[in-house]
Amino acid sequence: MTSVFTRIINGELPGRIVYSDEVSVAFLSIAPVRPGHTLVVPRLEVDHWIDLPDDVVRSVWSAAATVGRAIDTVFRPRRVAAMLAGLEVPHTHVHLFPIDSESQMSFSLADPDPDPAMMDDVAERLRAALAGKGAP
């Protein structure tokens, strides 16, 4: 069965996509832990990241670094956190979010109903930062 992430990547479901290349796609989380919480997902639908081919792992982390730099530019946090958990959707994905403390890395802080205008604004700001860095 096709994952919800594959359906977003294929345009079958809406998503606030901020980055896309031939291997990876990045879009905002629908339940952000922090504003700017972005998922970097390989196009290849593989449940557990350790089962990805090495070249895909390298490409996903390269995309995560590119998107992470944009998050840093837009939000100016102390750090951009990266987390691989992947229990909620059986499709490898890297969570990226701006943090000022480790306590902000808890999924218990996720907003299940974020303001759509805020989400659109964040997506536009990240796309602009990525375009300024020459990202695809």
N, C-alpha and C positions, 0 to 999 in steps of 0.2 A: 504494500500500500504506500502511496506517495505521501511523504511527510508534508506538514503544513509549511515548512521552509521551502521545499521544492515548489509547492504551489505558489508561494510568494515570488520566488525567483522566476517562475514561468509566467507570472502575471495573472494567475487564476484567482489569487486573493490579493487584496490591497496591502501595500507595505510602503513605508517611507524609506525608500532605497537612497543611500547616500554615496555608495561606491559600488562599482561593478567592473570586473575584468573577466578574462576567459576562464579563470579557475574559481574565483571567489566573488561573493556579493555581501555587502554590508547594509543593514537596515536597522532602524530604531526598534528597540524592544517595545512591545505593546503594553508592558507592565514595568516601566523603568524604575530601577532602584534609585537612580539619580537622573536629573535631566542630562541628556547626552548618552545615556545607556544604549549602546549599539551592539548588535550581534554581527560577527563576521562568520560567514557560512560558506563552506565549499559547495560548488555546484554538484559535485559528486555526492550522492546520498549514501553516507556511511555512518552508522550509529556511533561507534566508539572511535575517537580520534587516533588511538594507537593502531587501528586497522587501516588508516589512510595510507596510500602510497607516499613514499618519502618526498617526492616532488610536489605533491599536493600539500603536505604538511608545511614545506618550505614556503610555498606560495600563499597559503592561508596566513602564516605568521608574518610574511612580508606585507600582506594586505592589512593585517591587524596593526602593524607598526605604522603604516601610512595613515590609517584611520585614527589610530591613537594620537599621532602628531596633530591631526586636525582637531580632535577633542581637546588636546592640550592648548592649542591656539585659541579655540573658542571659549573654553571655560577657565583656563589658567589654574587648574587644581595643583595641589602638592604632588600628586601622582595620577597617572592614568592606570587604573587597575585592569588586569587581564585575568579572567577566570574561565577554566574549562570544567564544567560540571556535567551538563548534558543529560540530566535525568528527566527533564520535563518534555523534551522532544527528541525522538530517536534519530537525530541527524546532527553530526558534529557541528559545534558552534562555539565560538570564543566570545564571551561577554567582555565588553570594554566599558568602563565607566569612570568618570572623574571623581576622585576622592581627596579629601583632606585628612581623613583618619581611617584606620582599618575598620572601625566600627561601622563605617558607611558601606561595607562590602557585604551586607547581609540581605539575602533575598526576602527576609521578613519586612524590609523597608519598601518593597515594590509597591508602586501605585497601580492598582488594578483599573483605575479609571482616570488616566491623565487627561488634562485639558488639550483638546485637539489643536487649538491655536498655538499653544506652547510647543506641542510636538511638531507642528508645521514650521514654526520659527526655528526650532533646534535643527530640523532637517535642512532647512535653507542655509542656516549659518554653517553647518558642517559641509554641505555641498560647496559653498563659497570658499571655505578654507581649503578644501581638497582641490578645487579648481585653481586656486592660487598657488598650489604646490605642484600643479601639472599632473594630478592624479586622473586616472580614467573615470 
